[in-house]
Amino acid sequence: MKRFIGEEIEVRFEKLPGPPTSFVWRGAEYKIAEILGHRLALDRSRTWYRRKHRDYYTVAAETGEVFKIFRHRGPGRRYWFLTAVLSETTDE
């Protein structure tokens, strides 16, 4: 079940440049086991210095959960954002 989150996260890398290897959300670190999808979105409707560029990732964590995250790299502050949890583990 998809659950919207909408929170900023800290993302870690094994090496730069390169894909994310883990992220921290609400104090817990999630190690990325697999990148399920990657999409680059370029805003070409604005002048080059005002464009919003975003890298969207769908990632599977080692816990089995699947997340949608993105990196904002347009003008101003650059940051990573967790947009949704696509599937969660159940503790039974």
PAKEBA-782192 format. One record per residue: x, y, z of N, C-alpha, C in turn; residue number from 0; residue in one letter. Coordinates in steps of 0.2 Angstrom, whole numbers, m for minus. Layout:
! PAKEBA-782192
+-------+-------+-------+-------+-------+-------+-------+-------+-------+------+--------+
!   n_x !   n_y !   n_z !  ca_x !  ca_y !  ca_z !   c_x !   c_y !   c_z ! semi ! drendo !
+-------+-------+-------+-------+-------+-------+-------+-------+-------+------+--------+
!     X !     Y !     Z !     X !     Y !     Z !     X !     Y !     Z !  NUM !      a !
...
+-------+-------+-------+-------+-------+-------+-------+-------+-------+------+--------+
//
This chain:
! PAKEBA-782192
+-------+-------+-------+-------+-------+-------+-------+-------+-------+------+--------+
!   n_x !   n_y !   n_z !  ca_x !  ca_y !  ca_z !   c_x !   c_y !   c_z ! semi ! drendo !
+-------+-------+-------+-------+-------+-------+-------+-------+-------+------+--------+
!     4 !    m6 !     0 !     0 !     0 !     0 !     4 !     6 !     0 !    0 !      m !
!     3 !    11 !    m4 !     7 !    17 !    m5 !     5 !    22 !     0 !    1 !      k !
!    10 !    25 !     4 !     9 !    29 !     9 !    13 !    36 !     8 !    2 !      r !
!    10 !    41 !     7 !    14 !    48 !     6 !    17 !    50 !    12 !    3 !      f !
!    24 !    52 !    11 !    28 !    54 !    17 !    29 !    62 !    17 !    4 !      i !
!    33 !    64 !    12 !    34 !    71 !    11 !    39 !    74 !    16 !    5 !      g !
!    45 !    71 !    17 !    50 !    73 !    22 !    57 !    73 !    19 !    6 !      e !
!    61 !    78 !    21 !    67 !    78 !    19 !    71 !    73 !    23 !    7 !      e !
!    76 !    70 !    19 !    80 !    64 !    22 !    88 !    66 !    21 !    8 !      i !
!    92 !    62 !    24 !    99 !    62 !    23 !   101 !    56 !    19 !    9 !      e !
!   105 !    57 !    14 !   107 !    52 !     9 !   114 !    51 !    10 !   10 !      v !
!   116 !    44 !    10 !   123 !    43 !    10 !   125 !    39 !     4 !   11 !      r !
!   132 !    40 !     2 !   135 !    37 !    m4 !   141 !    33 !    m2 !   12 !      f !
!   142 !    28 !    m6 !   148 !    24 !    m6 !   154 !    28 !    m9 !   13 !      e !
!   152 !    31 !   m15 !   157 !    35 !   m18 !   153 !    40 !   m22 !   14 !      k !
!   156 !    46 !   m24 !   153 !    51 !   m28 !   157 !    53 !   m34 !   15 !      l !
!   154 !    54 !   m40 !   147 !    53 !   m41 !   145 !    46 !   m41 !   16 !      p !
!   139 !    45 !   m39 !   136 !    38 !   m39 !   129 !    38 !   m36 !   17 !      g !
!   126 !    32 !   m37 !   119 !    31 !   m34 !   119 !    31 !   m26 !   18 !      p !
!   114 !    33 !   m23 !   114 !    32 !   m16 !   114 !    25 !   m13 !   19 !      p !
!   117 !    24 !    m8 !   118 !    18 !    m5 !   114 !    17 !     2 !   20 !      t !
!   112 !    22 !     5 !   108 !    22 !    11 !   105 !    29 !    12 !   21 !      s !
!   100 !    29 !    16 !    97 !    35 !    18 !    95 !    35 !    26 !   22 !      f !
!    94 !    41 !    29 !    92 !    41 !    36 !    85 !    45 !    36 !   23 !      v !
!    80 !    41 !    39 !    74 !    44 !    39 !    71 !    43 !    46 !   24 !      w !
!    69 !    48 !    50 !    67 !    48 !    57 !    71 !    44 !    61 !   25 !      r !
!    78 !    45 !    60 !    83 !    43 !    65 !    85 !    36 !    63 !   26 !      g !
!    82 !    32 !    58 !    84 !    25 !    56 !    87 !    25 !    50 !   27 !      a !
!    93 !    21 !    49 !    96 !    21 !    43 !    93 !    15 !    39 !   28 !      e !
!    92 !    16 !    32 !    89 !    11 !    28 !    95 !    10 !    22 !   29 !      y !
!    98 !     4 !    22 !   103 !     3 !    17 !    99 !     0 !    11 !   30 !      k !
!   101 !     3 !     5 !    98 !     2 !    m1 !   101 !    m5 !    m4 !   31 !      i !
!    96 !   m10 !    m5 !    98 !   m16 !    m8 !    98 !   m16 !   m15 !   32 !      a !
!    93 !   m12 !   m18 !    93 !   m12 !   m25 !    89 !    m5 !   m28 !   33 !      e !
!    92 !    m3 !   m33 !    88 !     3 !   m36 !    84 !     0 !   m42 !   34 !      i !
!    77 !     1 !   m40 !    72 !    m2 !   m45 !    71 !     3 !   m51 !   35 !      l !
!    72 !     9 !   m50 !    71 !    14 !   m55 !    74 !    20 !   m54 !   36 !      g !
!    76 !    24 !   m60 !    79 !    30 !   m59 !    76 !    34 !   m65 !   37 !      h !
!    74 !    41 !   m64 !    72 !    45 !   m69 !    74 !    52 !   m68 !   38 !      r !
!    77 !    55 !   m73 !    79 !    62 !   m72 !    74 !    67 !   m75 !   39 !      l !
!    72 !    72 !   m71 !    67 !    77 !   m74 !    70 !    84 !   m74 !   40 !      a !
!    70 !    86 !   m80 !    73 !    93 !   m81 !    67 !    98 !   m83 !   41 !      l !
!    67 !   103 !   m80 !    62 !   108 !   m81 !    65 !   113 !   m86 !   42 !      d !
!    63 !   112 !   m92 !    65 !   116 !   m98 !    61 !   122 !   m99 !   43 !      r !
!    55 !   123 !   m95 !    51 !   128 !   m96 !    53 !   135 !   m94 !   44 !      s !
!    58 !   135 !   m89 !    61 !   141 !   m86 !    68 !   142 !   m89 !   45 !      r !
!    71 !   148 !   m88 !    77 !   150 !   m90 !    82 !   146 !   m86 !   46 !      t !
!    88 !   144 !   m89 !    93 !   139 !   m86 !    94 !   140 !   m79 !   47 !      w !
!    95 !   147 !   m77 !    97 !   148 !   m70 !    91 !   147 !   m65 !   48 !      y !
!    85 !   146 !   m67 !    79 !   145 !   m63 !    76 !   138 !   m63 !   49 !      r !
!    79 !   134 !   m67 !    77 !   127 !   m68 !    77 !   123 !   m62 !   50 !      r !
!    72 !   118 !   m61 !    72 !   113 !   m56 !    74 !   107 !   m59 !   51 !      k !
!    79 !   104 !   m57 !    82 !    97 !   m59 !    81 !    93 !   m54 !   52 !      h !
!    78 !    87 !   m55 !    77 !    82 !   m50 !    78 !    75 !   m53 !   53 !      r !
!    81 !    71 !   m48 !    83 !    64 !   m49 !    78 !    60 !   m45 !   54 !      d !
!    74 !    56 !   m48 !    69 !    52 !   m45 !    71 !    45 !   m45 !   55 !      y !
!    71 !    42 !   m39 !    73 !    35 !   m38 !    68 !    31 !   m34 !   56 !      y !
!    67 !    25 !   m37 !    63 !    20 !   m33 !    68 !    15 !   m30 !   57 !      t !
!    68 !    14 !   m24 !    73 !    10 !   m21 !    70 !     4 !   m16 !   58 !      v !
!    73 !    m1 !   m16 !    72 !    m7 !   m11 !    77 !    m7 !    m6 !   59 !      a !
!    75 !    m6 !     1 !    79 !    m7 !     6 !    81 !   m14 !     8 !   60 !      a !
!    86 !   m15 !    12 !    87 !   m22 !    14 !    82 !   m25 !    19 !   61 !      e !
!    78 !   m20 !    21 !    72 !   m22 !    26 !    66 !   m25 !    22 !   62 !      t !
!    67 !   m24 !    15 !    61 !   m27 !    11 !    56 !   m21 !     9 !   63 !      g !
!    57 !   m15 !    12 !    53 !   m10 !    10 !    55 !    m6 !     4 !   64 !      e !
!    50 !    m3 !     0 !    51 !     0 !    m6 !    49 !     7 !    m5 !   65 !      v !
!    54 !    12 !    m7 !    53 !    19 !    m6 !    54 !    23 !   m13 !   66 !      f !
!    51 !    29 !   m13 !    52 !    33 !   m18 !    55 !    40 !   m15 !   67 !      k !
!    61 !    41 !   m18 !    65 !    47 !   m16 !    67 !    51 !   m22 !   68 !      i !
!    69 !    58 !   m20 !    71 !    62 !   m26 !    76 !    67 !   m23 !   69 !      f !
!    81 !    69 !   m27 !    86 !    74 !   m26 !    84 !    80 !   m30 !   70 !      r !
!    83 !    85 !   m26 !    82 !    92 !   m29 !    89 !    95 !   m30 !   71 !      h !
!    91 !    97 !   m37 !    97 !   100 !   m38 !    97 !   106 !   m42 !   72 !      r !
!    91 !   110 !   m41 !    90 !   116 !   m45 !    93 !   122 !   m42 !   73 !      g !
!    91 !   128 !   m43 !    94 !   134 !   m40 !    92 !   133 !   m32 !   74 !      p !
!    96 !   137 !   m28 !    95 !   137 !   m21 !    98 !   131 !   m18 !   75 !      g !
!    95 !   129 !   m12 !    98 !   123 !    m8 !    96 !   117 !   m11 !   76 !      r !
!   101 !   112 !   m11 !   100 !   106 !   m14 !    99 !   101 !    m8 !   77 !      r !
!    94 !    96 !    m9 !    92 !    92 !    m4 !    89 !    85 !    m7 !   78 !      y !
!    88 !    80 !    m2 !    85 !    74 !    m4 !    78 !    74 !     0 !   79 !      w !
!    73 !    70 !    m3 !    66 !    70 !    m1 !    63 !    63 !    m1 !   80 !      f !
!    60 !    61 !     4 !    57 !    55 !     3 !    49 !    56 !     2 !   81 !      l !
!    47 !    54 !    m4 !    40 !    56 !    m6 !    35 !    50 !    m4 !   82 !      t !
!    37 !    44 !    m4 !    32 !    39 !    m2 !    35 !    32 !     0 !   83 !      a !
!    32 !    28 !     4 !    33 !    21 !     5 !    28 !    17 !     1 !   84 !      v !
!    31 !    13 !    m4 !    27 !    10 !    m8 !    25 !     3 !    m6 !   85 !      l !
!    29 !     0 !    m2 !    28 !    m6 !     2 !    31 !    m7 !     8 !   86 !      s !
!    28 !    m9 !    13 !    31 !   m10 !    20 !    32 !   m17 !    22 !   87 !      e !
!    36 !   m18 !    27 !    37 !   m24 !    30 !    32 !   m25 !    36 !   88 !      t !
!    29 !   m30 !    37 !    25 !   m31 !    43 !    28 !   m35 !    48 !   89 !      t !
!    27 !   m32 !    54 !    30 !   m36 !    60 !    24 !   m40 !    64 !   90 !      d !
!    24 !   m46 !    62 !    19 !   m50 !    65 !    22 !   m55 !    71 !   91 !      e !
+-------+-------+-------+-------+-------+-------+-------+-------+-------+------+--------+
//
